[in-house]
Amino acid sequence: MRRLVGLALLVLAGCPADDQSQPDAPGSAGVAVAWITDPAMVPGRVEDGFDLTSVQFHLRNLRVVGDAGAGDARTTAPVAELGWNDKAQPAPIEFPDAPPGLYARMLFSIDRGSTPYAYELHGTAETLTGREPYAILDPDPIAVDLDYQIEAAAGRRTTIVTRIEFDDVLDAVDFDAAPLVGGVRTITAGDAQLATIRVEVRKAFGVHPSDQP
């Protein structure tokens, strides 16, 4: 009798229970935001009248917006630092768990946070007195909203290449009107030129089909 009970228990143990598991979630796509500049190299000559020696942007709440919506933590970077100088270039911002789908917007603010300035541009410019160093130091935030159409497939890393064009930004500056501070043409808080420069900085960011891999 004990042998029959043991066989019955063995049979029951081998029977599969009802499957209560959920279907596997779609595979992650993996999205990265890479950065390029115009001019192609910083430090570098922008136009005959001026060049760039270093650039710094402090980004806050950068979001690449796909089908999952704008509030997805998998596609949000609370803080991102973009810096170009003779020693460093910014690395891509990685979202390894980004879901597959169509990505159509990028949102972020250029915001100083705990730093003195939201962004800084340094270089030299041709003025009436010769070639002089300049500094653009803006403490105020700028909201950026970019539109594009890039499909991210499951299981494959997709790079969104974002270009920053500095020529129009510097074309908007009257360096002769910038005050000299310690021998540097400096535009910062309180300077009337900053309003125009901010407009050009916002427009300088773009995602262009010709830049995509």
CYANA upper distance limits for C-alpha pairs under 8 A (distance plus 0.5 A):
  1 MET  CA      5 VAL  CA      6.91
  2 ARG  CA      6 GLY  CA      6.68
  3 ARG  CA      7 LEU  CA      6.78
  4 LEU  CA      8 ALA  CA      6.75
  5 VAL  CA      9 LEU  CA      6.78
  6 GLY  CA     10 LEU  CA      6.72
  7 LEU  CA     11 VAL  CA      6.74
  8 ALA  CA     12 LEU  CA      6.77
  9 LEU  CA     13 ALA  CA      6.58
 10 LEU  CA     14 GLY  CA      6.82
 11 VAL  CA     15 CYS  CA      7.04
 26 PRO  CA     99 PRO  CA      8.14
 26 PRO  CA    100 PRO  CA      8.31
 26 PRO  CA    154 ALA  CA      7.83
 27 GLY  CA     99 PRO  CA      7.64
 27 GLY  CA    100 PRO  CA      7.91
 27 GLY  CA    154 ALA  CA      5.78
 27 GLY  CA    155 GLY  CA      6.60
 28 SER  CA     96 PRO  CA      7.90
 28 SER  CA     97 ASP  CA      5.85
 28 SER  CA     98 ALA  CA      6.27
 28 SER  CA     99 PRO  CA      5.29
 28 SER  CA    100 PRO  CA      6.60
 28 SER  CA    154 ALA  CA      5.92
 28 SER  CA    155 GLY  CA      6.44
 29 ALA  CA     96 PRO  CA      7.82
 29 ALA  CA     97 ASP  CA      7.29
 29 ALA  CA     98 ALA  CA      6.15
 29 ALA  CA     99 PRO  CA      5.72
 29 ALA  CA    100 PRO  CA      5.24
 29 ALA  CA    152 ALA  CA      6.47
 29 ALA  CA    153 ALA  CA      5.99
 29 ALA  CA    154 ALA  CA      4.64
 29 ALA  CA    155 GLY  CA      5.49
 29 ALA  CA    156 ARG  CA      5.87
 29 ALA  CA    157 ARG  CA      6.38
 29 ALA  CA    158 THR  CA      7.70
 30 GLY  CA     94 GLU  CA      8.17
 30 GLY  CA     95 PHE  CA      6.25
 30 GLY  CA     96 PRO  CA      4.68
 30 GLY  CA     97 ASP  CA      5.97
 30 GLY  CA     98 ALA  CA      5.43
 30 GLY  CA     99 PRO  CA      7.46
 30 GLY  CA    100 PRO  CA      8.22
 30 GLY  CA    152 ALA  CA      8.21
 30 GLY  CA    154 ALA  CA      8.28
 30 GLY  CA    155 GLY  CA      7.82
 30 GLY  CA    156 ARG  CA      6.97
 30 GLY  CA    157 ARG  CA      5.12
 30 GLY  CA    158 THR  CA      6.74
 31 VAL  CA     94 GLU  CA      6.75
 31 VAL  CA     95 PHE  CA      5.59
 31 VAL  CA     96 PRO  CA      6.61
 31 VAL  CA     97 ASP  CA      8.28
 31 VAL  CA     98 ALA  CA      6.35
 31 VAL  CA    152 ALA  CA      7.74
 31 VAL  CA    157 ARG  CA      6.07
 31 VAL  CA    158 THR  CA      5.29
 31 VAL  CA    159 THR  CA      6.27
 31 VAL  CA    160 ILE  CA      7.87
 32 ALA  CA     92 PRO  CA      6.56
 32 ALA  CA     93 ILE  CA      5.93
 32 ALA  CA     94 GLU  CA      4.90
 32 ALA  CA     95 PHE  CA      6.25
 32 ALA  CA     96 PRO  CA      8.15
 32 ALA  CA    157 ARG  CA      7.82
 32 ALA  CA    158 THR  CA      6.75
 32 ALA  CA    159 THR  CA      5.21
 32 ALA  CA    160 ILE  CA      6.60
 33 VAL  CA     92 PRO  CA      5.81
 33 VAL  CA     93 ILE  CA      5.57
 33 VAL  CA     94 GLU  CA      7.09
 33 VAL  CA    159 THR  CA      6.23
 33 VAL  CA    160 ILE  CA      5.29
 33 VAL  CA    161 VAL  CA      6.40
 33 VAL  CA    162 THR  CA      7.42
 34 ALA  CA     91 ALA  CA      7.52
 34 ALA  CA     92 PRO  CA      4.85
 34 ALA  CA     93 ILE  CA      7.09
 34 ALA  CA    159 THR  CA      7.09
 34 ALA  CA    160 ILE  CA      6.60
 34 ALA  CA    161 VAL  CA      5.27
 34 ALA  CA    162 THR  CA      6.56
 35 TRP  CA     90 PRO  CA      7.66
 35 TRP  CA     91 ALA  CA      8.29
 35 TRP  CA     92 PRO  CA      7.26
 35 TRP  CA    161 VAL  CA      6.30
 35 TRP  CA    162 THR  CA      5.49
 35 TRP  CA    163 ARG  CA      6.42
 35 TRP  CA    164 ILE  CA      8.06
 36 ILE  CA     40 ALA  CA      7.37
 36 ILE  CA    161 VAL  CA      7.60
 36 ILE  CA    162 THR  CA      6.72
 36 ILE  CA    163 ARG  CA      5.32
 36 ILE  CA    164 ILE  CA      6.89
 37 THR  CA     41 MET  CA      7.25
 37 THR  CA     42 VAL  CA      8.00
 37 THR  CA    163 ARG  CA      5.90
 37 THR  CA    164 ILE  CA      5.28
 37 THR  CA    165 GLU  CA      6.41
 37 THR  CA    166 PHE  CA      8.00
 38 ASP  CA     46 VAL  CA      8.04
 38 ASP  CA    163 ARG  CA      7.71
 38 ASP  CA    164 ILE  CA      6.70
 38 ASP  CA    165 GLU  CA      5.21
 38 ASP  CA    166 PHE  CA      6.58
 38 ASP  CA    167 ASP  CA      7.84
 39 PRO  CA     44 GLY  CA      7.17
 39 PRO  CA     45 ARG  CA      7.39
 39 PRO  CA     46 VAL  CA      6.10
 39 PRO  CA    165 GLU  CA      7.70
 39 PRO  CA    166 PHE  CA      7.68
 39 PRO  CA    167 ASP  CA      8.30
 40 ALA  CA     44 GLY  CA      8.37
 42 VAL  CA     52 LEU  CA      6.74
 42 VAL  CA     53 THR  CA      6.84
 42 VAL  CA     54 SER  CA      7.18
 42 VAL  CA     55 VAL  CA      8.39
 42 VAL  CA     84 TRP  CA      6.53
 42 VAL  CA     85 ASN  CA      6.74
 42 VAL  CA     86 ASP  CA      7.91
 43 PRO  CA     51 ASP  CA      8.00
 43 PRO  CA     52 LEU  CA      5.80
 43 PRO  CA     53 THR  CA      4.78
 43 PRO  CA     54 SER  CA      6.59
 43 PRO  CA     84 TRP  CA      7.82
 43 PRO  CA     85 ASN  CA      6.37
 43 PRO  CA     86 ASP  CA      6.63
 44 GLY  CA     51 ASP  CA      6.23
 44 GLY  CA     52 LEU  CA      6.07
 44 GLY  CA     53 THR  CA      7.11
 45 ARG  CA     50 PHE  CA      7.00
 45 ARG  CA     51 ASP  CA      4.68
 45 ARG  CA     52 LEU  CA      6.91
 46 VAL  CA     50 PHE  CA      6.51
 46 VAL  CA     51 ASP  CA      5.39
 46 VAL  CA     52 LEU  CA      7.31
 46 VAL  CA    166 PHE  CA      7.61
 46 VAL  CA    167 ASP  CA      6.42
 47 GLU  CA     51 ASP  CA      7.15
 47 GLU  CA    167 ASP  CA      7.55
 49 GLY  CA    125 ALA  CA      6.19
 49 GLY  CA    126 GLU  CA      5.62
 50 PHE  CA    123 GLY  CA      7.74
 50 PHE  CA    124 THR  CA      6.10
 50 PHE  CA    125 ALA  CA      4.65
 50 PHE  CA    126 GLU  CA      6.68
 50 PHE  CA    170 LEU  CA      8.22
 51 ASP  CA    123 GLY  CA      5.98
 51 ASP  CA    124 THR  CA      6.11
 51 ASP  CA    125 ALA  CA      7.11
 52 LEU  CA    121 LEU  CA      7.64
 52 LEU  CA    122 HIS  CA      6.35
 52 LEU  CA    123 GLY  CA      4.74
 52 LEU  CA    124 THR  CA      7.29
 53 THR  CA     85 ASN  CA      6.66
 53 THR  CA     86 ASP  CA      7.90
 53 THR  CA    121 LEU  CA      8.48
 53 THR  CA    122 HIS  CA      6.14
 53 THR  CA    123 GLY  CA      5.17
 53 THR  CA    124 THR  CA      8.20
 54 SER  CA     83 GLY  CA      7.93
 54 SER  CA     84 TRP  CA      5.88
 54 SER  CA     85 ASN  CA      4.96
 54 SER  CA     86 ASP  CA      7.98
 54 SER  CA    120 GLU  CA      8.48
 54 SER  CA    121 LEU  CA      6.66
 54 SER  CA    122 HIS  CA      5.75
 54 SER  CA    123 GLY  CA      7.26
 55 VAL  CA     82 LEU  CA      8.40
 55 VAL  CA     83 GLY  CA      6.05
 55 VAL  CA     84 TRP  CA      5.61
 55 VAL  CA     85 ASN  CA      7.18
 55 VAL  CA    119 TYR  CA      8.02
 55 VAL  CA    120 GLU  CA      6.15
 55 VAL  CA    121 LEU  CA      5.26
 55 VAL  CA    122 HIS  CA      6.89
 56 GLN  CA     81 GLU  CA      7.96
 56 GLN  CA     82 LEU  CA      6.20
 56 GLN  CA     83 GLY  CA      4.92
 56 GLN  CA     84 TRP  CA      7.06
 56 GLN  CA    119 TYR  CA      5.86
 56 GLN  CA    120 GLU  CA      5.62
 56 GLN  CA    121 LEU  CA      7.25
 57 PHE  CA     81 GLU  CA      6.59
 57 PHE  CA     82 LEU  CA      5.55
 57 PHE  CA     83 GLY  CA      6.90
 57 PHE  CA    110 ILE  CA      7.04
 57 PHE  CA    118 ALA  CA      6.80
 57 PHE  CA    119 TYR  CA      4.93
 57 PHE  CA    120 GLU  CA      7.20
 58 HIS  CA     79 VAL  CA      8.08
 58 HIS  CA     80 ALA  CA      6.83
 58 HIS  CA     81 GLU  CA      5.50
 58 HIS  CA     82 LEU  CA      6.96
 58 HIS  CA    110 ILE  CA      6.06
 58 HIS  CA    111 ASP  CA      6.28
 58 HIS  CA    112 ARG  CA      6.43
 58 HIS  CA    113 GLY  CA      8.37
 58 HIS  CA    118 ALA  CA      6.13
 58 HIS  CA    119 TYR  CA      6.69
 59 LEU  CA     79 VAL  CA      6.30
 59 LEU  CA     80 ALA  CA      5.48
 59 LEU  CA     81 GLU  CA      6.52
 59 LEU  CA     82 LEU  CA      8.05
 59 LEU  CA    108 PHE  CA      6.99
 59 LEU  CA    109 SER  CA      6.15
 59 LEU  CA    110 ILE  CA      5.14
 59 LEU  CA    111 ASP  CA      6.48
 59 LEU  CA    112 ARG  CA      8.46
 59 LEU  CA    118 ALA  CA      8.49
 60 ARG  CA     77 ALA  CA      7.94
 60 ARG  CA     78 PRO  CA      5.97
 60 ARG  CA     79 VAL  CA      5.22
 60 ARG  CA     80 ALA  CA      6.88
 60 ARG  CA    108 PHE  CA      6.43
 60 ARG  CA    109 SER  CA      5.79
 60 ARG  CA    110 ILE  CA      6.80
 60 ARG  CA    111 ASP  CA      6.75
 61 ASN  CA     76 THR  CA      6.96
 61 ASN  CA     77 ALA  CA      6.08
 61 ASN  CA     78 PRO  CA      4.70
 61 ASN  CA     79 VAL  CA      6.57
 61 ASN  CA    107 LEU  CA      8.16
 61 ASN  CA    108 PHE  CA      5.94
 61 ASN  CA    109 SER  CA      7.24
 62 LEU  CA     76 THR  CA      6.13
 62 LEU  CA     77 ALA  CA      5.57
 62 LEU  CA     78 PRO  CA      6.77
 62 LEU  CA     79 VAL  CA      7.69
 62 LEU  CA     80 ALA  CA      7.95
 62 LEU  CA    106 MET  CA      7.68
 62 LEU  CA    107 LEU  CA      6.14
 62 LEU  CA    108 PHE  CA      4.77
 62 LEU  CA    109 SER  CA      7.69
 63 ARG  CA     70 ALA  CA      7.45
 63 ARG  CA     75 THR  CA      6.23
 63 ARG  CA     76 THR  CA      4.97
 63 ARG  CA     77 ALA  CA      6.96
 63 ARG  CA    106 MET  CA      6.09
 63 ARG  CA    107 LEU  CA      5.70
 63 ARG  CA    108 PHE  CA      6.88
 64 VAL  CA     70 ALA  CA      7.97
 64 VAL  CA     75 THR  CA      6.12
 64 VAL  CA     76 THR  CA      7.25
 64 VAL  CA    103 TYR  CA      7.41
 64 VAL  CA    104 ALA  CA      8.30
 64 VAL  CA    105 ARG  CA      6.46
 64 VAL  CA    106 MET  CA      5.03
 64 VAL  CA    107 LEU  CA      7.14
 65 VAL  CA     69 GLY  CA      6.40
 65 VAL  CA     70 ALA  CA      5.54
 65 VAL  CA     72 ASP  CA      8.48
 65 VAL  CA     75 THR  CA      7.67
 65 VAL  CA    103 TYR  CA      6.14
 65 VAL  CA    104 ALA  CA      6.68
 65 VAL  CA    105 ARG  CA      5.58
 65 VAL  CA    106 MET  CA      6.48
 65 VAL  CA    107 LEU  CA      8.26
 66 GLY  CA     70 ALA  CA      7.65
 66 GLY  CA    101 GLY  CA      6.80
 66 GLY  CA    102 LEU  CA      5.93
 66 GLY  CA    103 TYR  CA      4.53
 66 GLY  CA    104 ALA  CA      6.62
 66 GLY  CA    105 ARG  CA      7.77
 67 ASP  CA    101 GLY  CA      6.32
 67 ASP  CA    102 LEU  CA      6.42
 67 ASP  CA    103 TYR  CA      7.27
 68 ALA  CA     72 ASP  CA      7.14
 68 ALA  CA     99 PRO  CA      8.08
 71 GLY  CA     76 THR  CA      8.28
 72 ASP  CA     76 THR  CA      7.13
 74 ARG  CA     95 PHE  CA      6.89
 74 ARG  CA     96 PRO  CA      8.37
 74 ARG  CA     97 ASP  CA      6.20
 74 ARG  CA     98 ALA  CA      5.85
 74 ARG  CA     99 PRO  CA      8.35
 75 THR  CA     95 PHE  CA      6.20
 75 THR  CA     97 ASP  CA      8.17
 75 THR  CA     98 ALA  CA      6.14
 76 THR  CA     95 PHE  CA      8.20
 77 ALA  CA     93 ILE  CA      8.45
 80 ALA  CA     93 ILE  CA      8.11
 81 GLU  CA     90 PRO  CA      8.03
 82 LEU  CA     89 GLN  CA      8.22
 82 LEU  CA     90 PRO  CA      5.79
 83 GLY  CA     88 ALA  CA      7.55
 83 GLY  CA     89 GLN  CA      6.49
 83 GLY  CA     90 PRO  CA      6.13
 84 TRP  CA     88 ALA  CA      6.22
 84 TRP  CA     89 GLN  CA      5.30
 84 TRP  CA     90 PRO  CA      7.18
 85 ASN  CA     89 GLN  CA      7.29
 96 PRO  CA    157 ARG  CA      8.38
 99 PRO  CA    152 ALA  CA      8.35
 99 PRO  CA    154 ALA  CA      7.77
100 PRO  CA    151 GLU  CA      8.15
100 PRO  CA    152 ALA  CA      5.53
100 PRO  CA    153 ALA  CA      5.60
100 PRO  CA    154 ALA  CA      5.60
101 GLY  CA    151 GLU  CA      6.27
101 GLY  CA    152 ALA  CA      5.78
101 GLY  CA    153 ALA  CA      7.04
102 LEU  CA    149 GLN  CA      7.26
102 LEU  CA    150 ILE  CA      6.33
102 LEU  CA    151 GLU  CA      4.93
102 LEU  CA    152 ALA  CA      6.67
103 TYR  CA    148 TYR  CA      7.90
103 TYR  CA    149 GLN  CA      6.39
103 TYR  CA    150 ILE  CA      5.73
103 TYR  CA    151 GLU  CA      6.52
103 TYR  CA    152 ALA  CA      7.64
104 ALA  CA    147 ASP  CA      6.12
104 ALA  CA    148 TYR  CA      5.26
104 ALA  CA    149 GLN  CA      5.19
104 ALA  CA    150 ILE  CA      6.96
105 ARG  CA    145 ASP  CA      7.49
105 ARG  CA    146 LEU  CA      5.92
105 ARG  CA    147 ASP  CA      5.12
105 ARG  CA    148 TYR  CA      6.54
105 ARG  CA    149 GLN  CA      8.37
106 MET  CA    144 VAL  CA      8.47
106 MET  CA    145 ASP  CA      6.35
106 MET  CA    146 LEU  CA      5.56
106 MET  CA    147 ASP  CA      7.20
107 LEU  CA    143 ALA  CA      8.24
107 LEU  CA    144 VAL  CA      6.31
107 LEU  CA    145 ASP  CA      5.21
107 LEU  CA    146 LEU  CA      6.99
108 PHE  CA    143 ALA  CA      6.69
108 PHE  CA    144 VAL  CA      5.98
108 PHE  CA    145 ASP  CA      7.33
109 SER  CA    141 PRO  CA      7.05
109 SER  CA    142 ILE  CA      6.02
109 SER  CA    143 ALA  CA      4.88
109 SER  CA    144 VAL  CA      6.31
110 ILE  CA    118 ALA  CA      6.13
110 ILE  CA    119 TYR  CA      7.55
110 ILE  CA    141 PRO  CA      5.83
110 ILE  CA    142 ILE  CA      5.55
110 ILE  CA    143 ALA  CA      6.91
110 ILE  CA    144 VAL  CA      8.12
111 ASP  CA    117 TYR  CA      8.03
111 ASP  CA    118 ALA  CA      4.95
111 ASP  CA    119 TYR  CA      8.14
111 ASP  CA    139 PRO  CA      8.16
111 ASP  CA    140 ASP  CA      7.29
111 ASP  CA    141 PRO  CA      4.96
111 ASP  CA    142 ILE  CA      7.21
112 ARG  CA    116 PRO  CA      6.66
112 ARG  CA    117 TYR  CA      5.37
112 ARG  CA    118 ALA  CA      4.25
112 ARG  CA    119 TYR  CA      7.70
112 ARG  CA    139 PRO  CA      6.84
112 ARG  CA    140 ASP  CA      7.87
112 ARG  CA    141 PRO  CA      7.47
113 GLY  CA    118 ALA  CA      8.01
116 PRO  CA    139 PRO  CA      6.87
117 TYR  CA    137 LEU  CA      6.55
117 TYR  CA    138 ASP  CA      5.84
117 TYR  CA    139 PRO  CA      4.59
117 TYR  CA    140 ASP  CA      7.77
118 ALA  CA    137 LEU  CA      8.24
118 ALA  CA    138 ASP  CA      6.30
118 ALA  CA    139 PRO  CA      5.55
118 ALA  CA    140 ASP  CA      6.66
118 ALA  CA    141 PRO  CA      6.58
119 TYR  CA    137 LEU  CA      6.81
119 TYR  CA    138 ASP  CA      6.35
119 TYR  CA    139 PRO  CA      7.80
120 GLU  CA    135 ALA  CA      7.58
120 GLU  CA    136 ILE  CA      6.05
120 GLU  CA    137 LEU  CA      5.33
120 GLU  CA    138 ASP  CA      7.18
121 LEU  CA    135 ALA  CA      6.24
121 LEU  CA    136 ILE  CA      5.56
121 LEU  CA    137 LEU  CA      7.34
122 HIS  CA    133 PRO  CA      7.98
122 HIS  CA    134 TYR  CA      6.28
122 HIS  CA    135 ALA  CA      5.14
122 HIS  CA    136 ILE  CA      7.04
123 GLY  CA    133 PRO  CA      6.15
123 GLY  CA    134 TYR  CA      6.01
123 GLY  CA    135 ALA  CA      7.31
124 THR  CA    131 ARG  CA      6.91
124 THR  CA    132 GLU  CA      5.81
124 THR  CA    133 PRO  CA      4.61
124 THR  CA    134 TYR  CA      6.03
125 ALA  CA    131 ARG  CA      5.93
125 ALA  CA    132 GLU  CA      6.00
125 ALA  CA    133 PRO  CA      6.80
125 ALA  CA    134 TYR  CA      7.24
125 ALA  CA    175 PHE  CA      7.58
126 GLU  CA    130 GLY  CA      6.14
126 GLU  CA    131 ARG  CA      4.85
126 GLU  CA    132 GLU  CA      6.90
126 GLU  CA    175 PHE  CA      8.44
127 THR  CA    131 ARG  CA      6.40
127 THR  CA    132 GLU  CA      7.33
127 THR  CA    175 PHE  CA      7.00
127 THR  CA    176 ASP  CA      6.10
128 LEU  CA    176 ASP  CA      7.25
132 GLU  CA    183 GLY  CA      8.48
132 GLU  CA    184 VAL  CA      7.39
132 GLU  CA    185 ARG  CA      7.67
133 PRO  CA    183 GLY  CA      8.05
133 PRO  CA    184 VAL  CA      5.66
133 PRO  CA    185 ARG  CA      6.72
134 TYR  CA    175 PHE  CA      8.20
134 TYR  CA    184 VAL  CA      5.63
134 TYR  CA    185 ARG  CA      4.87
134 TYR  CA    186 THR  CA      6.18
135 ALA  CA    184 VAL  CA      7.28
135 ALA  CA    185 ARG  CA      6.72
135 ALA  CA    186 THR  CA      5.33
135 ALA  CA    187 ILE  CA      6.81
136 ILE  CA    186 THR  CA      6.51
136 ILE  CA    187 ILE  CA      5.36
136 ILE  CA    188 THR  CA      6.56
137 LEU  CA    186 THR  CA      8.06
137 LEU  CA    187 ILE  CA      6.67
137 LEU  CA    188 THR  CA      5.29
137 LEU  CA    189 ALA  CA      8.01
138 ASP  CA    187 ILE  CA      8.31
138 ASP  CA    188 THR  CA      5.92
138 ASP  CA    189 ALA  CA      6.79
138 ASP  CA    194 LEU  CA      7.77
139 PRO  CA    188 THR  CA      8.03
139 PRO  CA    189 ALA  CA      7.10
142 ILE  CA    198 ARG  CA      7.53
142 ILE  CA    202 ARG  CA      7.34
143 ALA  CA    202 ARG  CA      7.77
144 VAL  CA    202 ARG  CA      6.39
144 VAL  CA    205 PHE  CA      8.31
146 LEU  CA    205 PHE  CA      8.16
146 LEU  CA    206 GLY  CA      6.83
146 LEU  CA    207 VAL  CA      7.52
147 ASP  CA    207 VAL  CA      7.82
148 TYR  CA    207 VAL  CA      6.84
148 TYR  CA    208 HIS  CA      8.10
150 ILE  CA    160 ILE  CA      8.08
151 GLU  CA    158 THR  CA      8.49
152 ALA  CA    156 ARG  CA      7.92
152 ALA  CA    157 ARG  CA      8.02
152 ALA  CA    158 THR  CA      6.17
153 ALA  CA    157 ARG  CA      8.33
153 ALA  CA    158 THR  CA      8.08
159 THR  CA    212 GLN  CA      8.05
159 THR  CA    213 PRO  CA      7.89
160 ILE  CA    207 VAL  CA      7.91
160 ILE  CA    212 GLN  CA      7.21
161 VAL  CA    207 VAL  CA      6.80
161 VAL  CA    208 HIS  CA      8.25
161 VAL  CA    211 ASP  CA      6.74
161 VAL  CA    212 GLN  CA      6.21
161 VAL  CA    213 PRO  CA      8.41
162 THR  CA    205 PHE  CA      7.36
162 THR  CA    206 GLY  CA      6.18
162 THR  CA    207 VAL  CA      5.26
162 THR  CA    208 HIS  CA      7.82
162 THR  CA    211 ASP  CA      8.33
163 ARG  CA    204 ALA  CA      8.23
163 ARG  CA    205 PHE  CA      6.28
163 ARG  CA    206 GLY  CA      5.88
163 ARG  CA    207 VAL  CA      6.70
163 ARG  CA    208 HIS  CA      7.97
163 ARG  CA    211 ASP  CA      8.33
164 ILE  CA    204 ALA  CA      5.65
164 ILE  CA    205 PHE  CA      5.13
164 ILE  CA    206 GLY  CA      7.09
165 GLU  CA    169 VAL  CA      8.11
165 GLU  CA    204 ALA  CA      5.29
165 GLU  CA    205 PHE  CA      7.19
166 PHE  CA    170 LEU  CA      6.80
166 PHE  CA    201 VAL  CA      8.37
166 PHE  CA    204 ALA  CA      6.98
167 ASP  CA    171 ASP  CA      6.50
168 ASP  CA    172 ALA  CA      6.81
168 ASP  CA    200 GLU  CA      6.95
168 ASP  CA    204 ALA  CA      7.92
169 VAL  CA    173 VAL  CA      7.71
169 VAL  CA    197 ILE  CA      6.56
169 VAL  CA    200 GLU  CA      5.53
169 VAL  CA    201 VAL  CA      6.47
169 VAL  CA    204 ALA  CA      7.66
170 LEU  CA    197 ILE  CA      8.45
172 ALA  CA    196 THR  CA      7.44
172 ALA  CA    197 ILE  CA      6.89
172 ALA  CA    200 GLU  CA      8.08
173 VAL  CA    193 GLN  CA      7.49
173 VAL  CA    197 ILE  CA      7.58
174 ASP  CA    178 ALA  CA      7.25
174 ASP  CA    193 GLN  CA      8.42
175 PHE  CA    185 ARG  CA      7.16
176 ASP  CA    185 ARG  CA      8.41
178 ALA  CA    185 ARG  CA      5.78
178 ALA  CA    186 THR  CA      6.27
178 ALA  CA    187 ILE  CA      6.42
179 PRO  CA    184 VAL  CA      8.43
179 PRO  CA    185 ARG  CA      5.97
179 PRO  CA    186 THR  CA      6.23
179 PRO  CA    187 ILE  CA      7.65
180 LEU  CA    184 VAL  CA      5.72
180 LEU  CA    185 ARG  CA      5.10
180 LEU  CA    186 THR  CA      6.62
181 VAL  CA    185 ARG  CA      6.84
181 VAL  CA    186 THR  CA      6.63
187 ILE  CA    191 ASP  CA      6.53
187 ILE  CA    193 GLN  CA      7.92
187 ILE  CA    194 LEU  CA      7.67
188 THR  CA    194 LEU  CA      7.61
189 ALA  CA    194 LEU  CA      8.15
190 GLY  CA    194 LEU  CA      8.43
193 GLN  CA    197 ILE  CA      6.84
194 LEU  CA    198 ARG  CA      6.48
195 ALA  CA    199 VAL  CA      7.18
196 THR  CA    200 GLU  CA      7.09
197 ILE  CA    201 VAL  CA      6.62
198 ARG  CA    202 ARG  CA      6.71
199 VAL  CA    203 LYS  CA      6.91
200 GLU  CA    204 ALA  CA      6.44
201 VAL  CA    205 PHE  CA      7.70
207 VAL  CA    211 ASP  CA      8.07
208 HIS  CA    212 GLN  CA      7.54
